[in-house]
Amino acid sequence: MIKPKMLLHICCAPCAIPVIKILEKRDFLITGFWYNPNIWPEKEYEERREALRQYKEKKDMAIIYDDCWAPRSDSNFSSERRCPGCYEERLTRTVQTAERLSFDFFTTTLLVSPYQKHFAIRDLAEDIGLQFGVNFYYEDFRPFFYRYKKEASELGLYHQRYCGCKASIKEAEETRKKQRAKRKAASYS
């Protein structure tokens, strides 16, 4: 039986681990696709790309690197305004690559993160897939997110603390401050 070919957009190595394991169980022939131009700063972009390269060597899988660092100018907008554009840019490039290289399906590791706008990603990917004639594979990978963080650590892979753009650094820090304050308040109760 011929396995269907899957182009997997990969935002980072730790998020790729559970998605790849699940897709392998679904019997796809997987090729990773690195295209994340909006990661800030450039050093962060390089660290994430290097972590994926390290994982690729351990996993012995094919990865296509569409290496472009070009942060978007809308990073100062709220996440409701900036995230859809970032998703669209990455998913469109993924689908265009899938179409050009005759992949049967595409999907994204963005669907594993509980921090992403899950249903917006799903709906956008379905629309883009229809537009380009490439099947979008949807699965809610979020239940597996935390299970594989330990594996990423054991493999010594770099793990970021924010989504990627300049504005998400501030948002992640604000979230961590609120969580620390809640824990501190709970410890006094």
Order of alpha helices (4+ residues) and beta strands (2+ residues): beta-alpha-beta-alpha-beta-alpha-beta-alpha-beta-alpha-alpha
